[in-house]
Amino acid sequence: MDLPTLWFVIIAVLWTGYLLLEGFDFGVGALLPVVSRDETDRQLTLGTIGPVWDGNEVWLITAVGATFAAFPVWYASLLSGFYLPLLLILVALIVRGVALEYRGKRPDARWRARCDAGIVFGSLVPAFFWGVIFANVVRGVPVDARGVVHASVVDLLNPYGLLGGTALLALCLLHGAVFLSLKTGGALRLRARGLGFAAAAVALPALTVALTATAAAREARWAYGAAVAAGLLVVAAAVALRGGREGWAFAATAATAVLVTGTLFGALWPQLLPTTLAGPGLTVGNAASASYTLEVMSWVAAVFTPLVIAYQGWTYWVFRRRLTREPAAVSAT
């Protein structure tokens, strides 16, 4: 495997890790006002992601940094061509982070309500618009020979882009509901389980249709199998939830997130940003950095990536227990 191909795979893995881990963060945040009945429920809900949400965002930072270093032309085209959606995502993530950190700083119900609104906003917007962006990257946009994208926000909100946003948002809601039912007990666990069934009812057709459309758009016959597999995994998650086996349900939704991301990057290969104009668009071959840059990056990644993964795995192990309504088990938020 040559170095540009290796870094395409690494970036795909980084995005997979981000959507796998941050996906349930987004789902939990979006479900906060629906699943919670009182302040204790809200503290429990946010306590499930409190120790890990900021660590999960490291995957996004690393993915963006790797894209900038390995494929600078791709990075520049994405940030310029998708400027407004990316700006909206960035603002939403900032609002969400501030709300999560400062929610418990004042014992004021109105203050907490505003922070809760920020958490919901900062969870729904990225989950939807990441789907819109990924769908348009796979579908292709007008990219000229200089790598300049000639597309407005209205152009990006095409039927396939909206389908991608809906599918990813539904997956995040399902992933978050399953995570909540896995990490909490009592009535909150049961409500999360019920919301998981509702999210599965939306995620099943949305993911199946979106991946089928991806297979047709990219002429990737193998992706039709991925669409079927994604549907079966969503059904398996719902069945496991019904049986009270949240661990198996979470494994199914996690596998769905991995499958979806892998399908998108697999269908995209060997292109990075297909063009609807004449020409090849951006490819792994014409958008990569120099070999020396990629070689240095590879050595750095080989040393530090295992350390980061080990630390994050340790964090999840430490905070593995269920949260209940007993005062000693309620995490401060």
N, C-alpha and C positions, 0 to 999 in steps of 0.2 A: 504494500500500500504506500503510495507516495504521500508526501507531507501535506499538500493541499487537501487530498482526500481524507487523510487522518484528521485534520482539523475540522473538516466538514462533519465528520462523525462525532468529534468531541463537542462541537457546538450543538449538534442534535442531542447528545446525551445531557448537556447542561440545560437545554430547554426542557427536556423530558423531566429532569429532576425538579426544575422550577414548577412546571405545571402539576407534577405529582404532589409536591409538598405544599406549594402555595395554593394549589387548587382547593384543598380542604380548608385552608385559611379563608379564602374568598367565600367559600360556601358557608362556613360558620358565621362570618361577619354579616353576610347577606341575610341569613336566617335569624339573626339576633332578635328582632322585634316580633317575629312570628312564633319562635319556639319558647320565648321567655314569658312568664306570667307576672313576675315581680322582680325586685332588685336582686334578690338572692339568685334567681334563675339567670339573670343577666351576668352576674359575677361568675357563676359556674360556667356559663357558655363561653365567656371571654377567657376564663381561667384555663380552658382546654387548649387554647392557642397562645396564651400569654408567654410561656417560656420558649416558644419555638418560632413565632411568626417572623421575628426580625432575622433569625438565622436562615429561615427559608428564602428570604429575599436575597441572600448572598448568591444564590444560584442565578438570579437575574443579573446582578452586577457582574458576575463572572462571565455569563453568556455574552453580555453586551461588550465587555472588555475583550473577550476572545475574538468576537466578530471584528472589532476595531483593529486589533493587531494582526489577525490572520487574513481578513478580507476587507481592507479599508475602503475599497470602492463600493462593495456591498453595503457596508456600514453607512457611508455617505449617502448612497441612494435611498436607503431605508429611512434615515433620519430626515432627509429633505422631502422625499416623496410622501411620507406618512407623518408629516410634521404635526398636524393638528390632532389626529388620534393619539399619537405618542405623547404629545403635550398634555392632553386630557388624562391619559393614564398616569403620567408623572404627577400631575396635580392631585389626582385621586389617591395615589399611593402616599403622597405627603400628608394629605388630610387624614387618611386612615392611620398613619403612623403617629401623628400628633394626637389624634383622638384616643388611640389605644394607650399611649404613654401618660396622657394628662387627665383621663377620665376620672381617676380616683384621687386627684389632687385637691378637689373641692367637694365638701359634703353638701352639694346643692343639686336638687332634683332636676332643675332646668339645665344646669351645666351638663349633667350626665346625659340628659335627653339630647342636647346638641351634639355631644360627643358620639352618642349612639347613632345619630343621623349621619355623622361624618364617617363612622365605621361602615354603615350600610352603603353609603355612596362610594366609599373607597374600596369596597369589595365588589359591588355590582359592575361598576364602570370598567375596571381592568379586565374582569372575567369576560365581559362581552366584547370589548374592543380588541383584546388580544386575539379572539376568535376571528374578528373582522380582518385584522391585519394579516394573520396567518393564511386565511382563505384567499386574500388578494395576492399574497406572495406566491402561493401555489398556482393560482389561476393565471397570473400574469397581469402586468400593467404596462402602459405606454412608456417604454424606456428607450431613449435614443442612444447613439453610439458613444456619447460621453458619459453615460450612466445617469442622465437626468430623467427623473420621472415626471411625466406630463399628465397628472391626474389630480382632480379636485376631491374634496371630501365626499361630494355627491357621487362621484364616480366610484369611490371605494364602497359606498353603501348600496352596492348592487345586490341582486337576489342571492347570489352565491356567498357574498360577504356577510350579508345579514343572516343567512343560514349558518355560516360558520360561527358567528357570534352567538346565536341562539344555542347551537349545539354545545359550545364550550361552556356557556353560562349554565346550561342544564346539567352538564357533567360536574361542574364545580358545586352546584347545589346538592346534587346526589352525593358527591364525595364528602362534602361538609356534613350533610345529615348523617351519613354512615359514621363519620368520625365522631360526631357528637354522641351518637347512640353507643359508640364503643367506649367513650371516655367519661360518660356520666351515668348516674343511676336514678332510680325512682321515676317520677312522672315526667321529668325532663327527658330521660332516655326514651320513654314511650312516645312522647311527642316528636322527638327527633326521628324515631323509627317511622312514624306515620308520614312525616314530611319526606322521608327517604322514598317511600312508595310513590308519593305524588311526583317527586323529581324524576324517579325512574320512568314514570308514565310519559314524561316529556322527553327525557334523554334518549329513550329507546328509538322513537321515530326520528328525532333530530339527528342523532349520531349516525344512524343507518343511512338516512338520506344524504347527509353531508359527505360521508365517506364514499357512498356510491357516486355522488356527483364529482368527487375528487378523482375517482377511478376513471370516470368517463372523460373529464377534462384533460387529464394527463395521459390518457390511453394506457393506463397501467392495469392490466387485467388482474394481477395478483391483489390489487387493492379492493376488488369486489369481495374477496375472501376476508379481508380485514373488516369490511363493513358488516358482514355476517357475524364475525367473531366478536365485534364490539357489541352488537345486539345481544348475543348470547351471554356476554359478560354482564351486561346490565340486568338481564333477566336473572342470572345467577346471583347478583347482588341483592335483588329484591327477594328472591326465594330465601337466601341466607338471613336477611333481615326478618322475614316473617317467622323463621324458626328460631330467632333470638341468637343467631351466630354472627355477631357483629364483626368478629375477627375475619371470618371468611368473606363477609360482605365487603369489608375494607380492602381485603386482598383483591377482590373482583373489581372494585372501582379503581384501585391503584393500577391494576393490569390494564384497565380500559384507558386510563390516562397515558400509560406507556405506549399502548397500541396506537392510539390516536396520533400522538406526536411522532412515533416511528413511521406511521403511514404517510403523514404530511411530508416529512423530510425524505422518506424513501421515494415518494412520487415526484418530489422536486428534483432529486438527483438526475443528472450532474449539473443542473442549473441552480443558480442562487436566486435570480430574479428574472423569470421569463418575461419577454416583451411581446406586446401585441402589435408592434411595429415591425418593419423589416429588420432582420439581423438576429444574431443569436441571443441577445440580452446579456445578462451577467451569468457567467459560469464559474465553476470551481477553477478552471484553467486560466481564464482571463482576468479574474478579480483577486487572485491570491497575492500575498506579500512575497518578498524574496525568500529564497530557500534558507538563508542564514537566519532570518527572523523566525521562521517557522521551526527551525531546528532548536534555537535557544528556547523558544516557548515550550517546545516538547519536553525538554529537560526540566524546566521549571514546573510544568504540570505533573511530570512523573514524580517529583519530589514532594510537592505540597498537596496535591489532590488527595492522596490517601490519608494525610493528616486531617484535612478538613472533614472528610467523610467520617473518619473515626470519631472526631470530636462531636459532630452532629449526631451520630448514632448514639454516643454516650449520653447526650442531652435527652434524646427521646427515651432512653432506658431509665434515666433518673426520674423523669416525669411520666412514667408509664401507668400509674394507678388511676382508677376511676375517681371522679369528683362527685361528692354527694352533698346533701344539704346540711350535714352536720357542721357546726361552726369551725371545727378543726380542719375540715377538708376543703373549706371554701378559700380559693386563692384570691388574694388581694389584686384588684385590677385598677 
